[in-house]
Every structure is written in structure tokens, then in C-alpha cells.
Amino acid sequence: KKSEQELKDEEMELFTKYYVEWKGGKKSDNVSYANIPRFYYRLPAEDEVLLQKLREESRAVFLQRKSRELLDNEELQNLWFLLDKHQTSPMIGEEAMINYENFLKVGDKAGSKCKQFFTAKIFAKLLHNDPYGRISIMQFFNYVMRKG
């Protein structure tokens, strides 16, 4: 049986070993840690002018790219026209509906910016209790307006 001092020494040794590994003193044997991408970069300090300018410029380029992906008014009007032209009867009250086949046709004609919205996943997300397997054109258009 170990004495109390030996147990404390063993505990301290284990604690030190794990603490050093945790702090990065000794690299872990697990290779998968090397594959984890870096996800945090500190913000540049006030005296790091070049890094601040680089951050501002990269943010501006990112926002410009995102802005180009957005649908402008003319593209939205064209999308609405195509959806209305390809609606599938019968209407439910005042609600115009579209089936998946026509949905894909509109996706082909709508242009490259709209392609991201014409997926089976989005159609299924908007599909509710329609007996003909259709979605509401208005709901889809509102979805595009919110997401795009």
C-alpha cells in the first residue's frame, strides 16, 4: 500500500504531465489535431496599420462580392414573371401554386444568380399539405427575398 505522500507525489506528477501537454509543451501523439483548421485570428492592434488596412480592404471586397450575389429589382421582377407564367392549376383560393417540374423549368430560365434557390431541399422545405405536391409561389418568392 502507498503512503499518503506517495499518492500526493503521483497525483502532482500526473497533474504536471497533463498540464504541460495541455499548455502545448509536449505535442500530443494524436495526428488529427494537426488537421484542425485555425478559426480565430486576433484583431490587429492600433499600431499595426498595415494589418488594419488589409482587414478593411478584405472586408470591403467580401461585402462587394456578397452584394453582387444579391438579386436586383429587375431580376426579382423577372423571377416573379417566370413563376407566375409557370404556375400549376388549380389555384387554392387566391394562392398561385407551382409543382416541382415547373419549379425546375423556372430555375433553368431564371439565371445564374437564382440557381441557388431552385433546389429540391428548398422545394421540400416550402412544401406543405398540398394534395398535388405543389408549393406556394408567394411563399417561395418571399423566401428568395429574405435569403437573397
MARKEVO-810605 format. One record per residue (C-alpha): residue number from 1; residue in one letter; chain; y, z, x negated. Coordinates in steps of 0.2 Angstrom, whole numbers, padded with zeros to 4 digits. Layout:
MARKEVO-810605
<fipa NUM, 'a', 'A', <Y, Z, X>>;
...
This chain:
MARKEVO-810605
<fipa 1, 'k', 'A', <0000, 0000, 0000>>;
<fipa 2, 'k', 'A', <0018, -0004, -0006>>;
<fipa 3, 's', 'A', <0031, 0009, -0008>>;
<fipa 4, 'e', 'A', <0047, 0008, 0001>>;
<fipa 5, 'q', 'A', <0057, 0002, -0015>>;
<fipa 6, 'e', 'A', <0044, -0012, -0017>>;
<fipa 7, 'l', 'A', <0047, -0018, 0001>>;
<fipa 8, 'k', 'A', <0066, -0017, -0001>>;
<fipa 9, 'd', 'A', <0065, -0027, -0018>>;
<fipa 10, 'e', 'A', <0053, -0040, -0010>>;
<fipa 11, 'e', 'A', <0065, -0042, 0005>>;
<fipa 12, 'm', 'A', <0080, -0043, -0006>>;
<fipa 13, 'e', 'A', <0071, -0057, -0017>>;
<fipa 14, 'l', 'A', <0067, -0067, -0001>>;
<fipa 15, 'f', 'A', <0084, -0065, 0006>>;
<fipa 16, 't', 'A', <0092, -0071, -0011>>;
<fipa 17, 'k', 'A', <0080, -0086, -0011>>;
<fipa 18, 'y', 'A', <0084, -0091, 0006>>;
<fipa 19, 'y', 'A', <0102, -0088, 0004>>;
<fipa 20, 'v', 'A', <0103, -0099, -0011>>;
<fipa 21, 'e', 'A', <0094, -0113, -0003>>;
<fipa 22, 'w', 'A', <0105, -0112, 0012>>;
<fipa 23, 'k', 'A', <0121, -0112, 0002>>;
<fipa 24, 'g', 'A', <0114, -0128, -0007>>;
<fipa 25, 'g', 'A', <0110, -0120, -0023>>;
<fipa 26, 'k', 'A', <0092, -0127, -0023>>;
<fipa 27, 'k', 'A', <0089, -0143, -0014>>;
<fipa 28, 's', 'A', <0076, -0142, 0000>>;
<fipa 29, 'd', 'A', <0060, -0151, -0003>>;
<fipa 30, 'n', 'A', <0062, -0160, 0014>>;
<fipa 31, 'v', 'A', <0066, -0178, 0011>>;
<fipa 32, 's', 'A', <0073, -0181, 0029>>;
<fipa 33, 'y', 'A', <0088, -0171, 0025>>;
<fipa 34, 'a', 'A', <0094, -0185, 0014>>;
<fipa 35, 'n', 'A', <0094, -0197, 0029>>;
<fipa 36, 'i', 'A', <0106, -0187, 0040>>;
<fipa 37, 'p', 'A', <0122, -0196, 0040>>;
<fipa 38, 'r', 'A', <0139, -0187, 0037>>;
<fipa 39, 'f', 'A', <0148, -0184, 0053>>;
<fipa 40, 'y', 'A', <0163, -0174, 0048>>;
<fipa 41, 'y', 'A', <0177, -0179, 0037>>;
<fipa 42, 'r', 'A', <0191, -0167, 0034>>;
<fipa 43, 'l', 'A', <0208, -0172, 0039>>;
<fipa 44, 'p', 'A', <0220, -0177, 0024>>;
<fipa 45, 'a', 'A', <0232, -0164, 0018>>;
<fipa 46, 'e', 'A', <0251, -0167, 0019>>;
<fipa 47, 'd', 'A', <0252, -0171, 0001>>;
<fipa 48, 'e', 'A', <0238, -0184, 0002>>;
<fipa 49, 'v', 'A', <0250, -0198, 0008>>;
<fipa 50, 'l', 'A', <0238, -0212, 0004>>;
<fipa 51, 'l', 'A', <0224, -0205, 0014>>;
<fipa 52, 'q', 'A', <0236, -0201, 0029>>;
<fipa 53, 'k', 'A', <0242, -0219, 0029>>;
<fipa 54, 'l', 'A', <0224, -0225, 0028>>;
<fipa 55, 'r', 'A', <0219, -0214, 0043>>;
<fipa 56, 'e', 'A', <0234, -0220, 0053>>;
<fipa 57, 'e', 'A', <0230, -0238, 0049>>;
<fipa 58, 's', 'A', <0212, -0237, 0053>>;
<fipa 59, 'r', 'A', <0216, -0228, 0070>>;
<fipa 60, 'a', 'A', <0228, -0242, 0074>>;
<fipa 61, 'v', 'A', <0215, -0256, 0070>>;
<fipa 62, 'f', 'A', <0202, -0246, 0081>>;
<fipa 63, 'l', 'A', <0214, -0245, 0096>>;
<fipa 64, 'q', 'A', <0219, -0263, 0094>>;
<fipa 65, 'r', 'A', <0200, -0268, 0094>>;
<fipa 66, 'k', 'A', <0197, -0257, 0110>>;
<fipa 67, 's', 'A', <0212, -0264, 0118>>;
<fipa 68, 'r', 'A', <0206, -0282, 0116>>;
<fipa 69, 'e', 'A', <0190, -0277, 0124>>;
<fipa 70, 'l', 'A', <0199, -0272, 0140>>;
<fipa 71, 'l', 'A', <0200, -0284, 0154>>;
<fipa 72, 'd', 'A', <0217, -0291, 0158>>;
<fipa 73, 'n', 'A', <0224, -0294, 0175>>;
<fipa 74, 'e', 'A', <0219, -0312, 0176>>;
<fipa 75, 'e', 'A', <0201, -0308, 0170>>;
<fipa 76, 'l', 'A', <0200, -0295, 0183>>;
<fipa 77, 'q', 'A', <0206, -0307, 0197>>;
<fipa 78, 'n', 'A', <0193, -0320, 0191>>;
<fipa 79, 'l', 'A', <0179, -0307, 0191>>;
<fipa 80, 'w', 'A', <0184, -0302, 0209>>;
<fipa 81, 'f', 'A', <0185, -0320, 0214>>;
<fipa 82, 'l', 'A', <0167, -0323, 0207>>;
<fipa 83, 'l', 'A', <0160, -0308, 0215>>;
<fipa 84, 'd', 'A', <0167, -0312, 0232>>;
<fipa 85, 'k', 'A', <0161, -0330, 0230>>;
<fipa 86, 'h', 'A', <0143, -0324, 0227>>;
<fipa 87, 'q', 'A', <0142, -0311, 0240>>;
<fipa 88, 't', 'A', <0125, -0309, 0249>>;
<fipa 89, 's', 'A', <0125, -0308, 0268>>;
<fipa 90, 'p', 'A', <0123, -0299, 0279>>;
<fipa 91, 'm', 'A', <0138, -0288, 0276>>;
<fipa 92, 'i', 'A', <0137, -0269, 0280>>;
<fipa 93, 'g', 'A', <0152, -0267, 0291>>;
<fipa 94, 'e', 'A', <0167, -0272, 0281>>;
<fipa 95, 'e', 'A', <0157, -0269, 0264>>;
<fipa 96, 'a', 'A', <0153, -0285, 0255>>;
<fipa 97, 'm', 'A', <0136, -0284, 0245>>;
<fipa 98, 'i', 'A', <0128, -0293, 0231>>;
<fipa 99, 'n', 'A', <0110, -0295, 0226>>;
<fipa 100, 'y', 'A', <0103, -0294, 0208>>;
<fipa 101, 'e', 'A', <0101, -0313, 0207>>;
<fipa 102, 'n', 'A', <0119, -0317, 0212>>;
<fipa 103, 'f', 'A', <0124, -0302, 0201>>;
<fipa 104, 'l', 'A', <0117, -0311, 0186>>;
<fipa 105, 'k', 'A', <0125, -0328, 0191>>;
<fipa 106, 'v', 'A', <0142, -0319, 0191>>;
<fipa 107, 'g', 'A', <0138, -0311, 0174>>;
<fipa 108, 'd', 'A', <0135, -0328, 0167>>;
<fipa 109, 'k', 'A', <0151, -0336, 0174>>;
<fipa 110, 'a', 'A', <0162, -0321, 0171>>;
<fipa 111, 'g', 'A', <0165, -0322, 0152>>;
<fipa 112, 's', 'A', <0160, -0313, 0136>>;
<fipa 113, 'k', 'A', <0171, -0298, 0140>>;
<fipa 114, 'c', 'A', <0162, -0294, 0156>>;
<fipa 115, 'k', 'A', <0144, -0296, 0149>>;
<fipa 116, 'q', 'A', <0143, -0278, 0145>>;
<fipa 117, 'f', 'A', <0144, -0274, 0164>>;
<fipa 118, 'f', 'A', <0131, -0286, 0170>>;
<fipa 119, 't', 'A', <0115, -0276, 0165>>;
<fipa 120, 'a', 'A', <0100, -0270, 0175>>;
<fipa 121, 'k', 'A', <0104, -0252, 0171>>;
<fipa 122, 'i', 'A', <0122, -0253, 0179>>;
<fipa 123, 'f', 'A', <0115, -0263, 0194>>;
<fipa 124, 'a', 'A', <0102, -0249, 0196>>;
<fipa 125, 'k', 'A', <0115, -0235, 0194>>;
<fipa 126, 'l', 'A', <0125, -0243, 0208>>;
<fipa 127, 'l', 'A', <0110, -0247, 0220>>;
<fipa 128, 'h', 'A', <0109, -0235, 0234>>;
<fipa 129, 'n', 'A', <0099, -0236, 0251>>;
<fipa 130, 'd', 'A', <0102, -0254, 0255>>;
<fipa 131, 'p', 'A', <0087, -0262, 0263>>;
<fipa 132, 'y', 'A', <0090, -0278, 0255>>;
<fipa 133, 'g', 'A', <0091, -0271, 0237>>;
<fipa 134, 'r', 'A', <0110, -0275, 0235>>;
<fipa 135, 'i', 'A', <0125, -0266, 0228>>;
<fipa 136, 's', 'A', <0142, -0265, 0235>>;
<fipa 137, 'i', 'A', <0154, -0277, 0227>>;
<fipa 138, 'm', 'A', <0169, -0265, 0229>>;
<fipa 139, 'q', 'A', <0159, -0251, 0220>>;
<fipa 140, 'f', 'A', <0154, -0262, 0206>>;
<fipa 141, 'f', 'A', <0172, -0268, 0204>>;
<fipa 142, 'n', 'A', <0178, -0250, 0204>>;
<fipa 143, 'y', 'A', <0165, -0246, 0191>>;
<fipa 144, 'v', 'A', <0172, -0260, 0180>>;
<fipa 145, 'm', 'A', <0190, -0255, 0182>>;
<fipa 146, 'r', 'A', <0185, -0237, 0177>>;
<fipa 147, 'k', 'A', <0174, -0241, 0162>>;
<fipa 148, 'g', 'A', <0183, -0257, 0156>>;
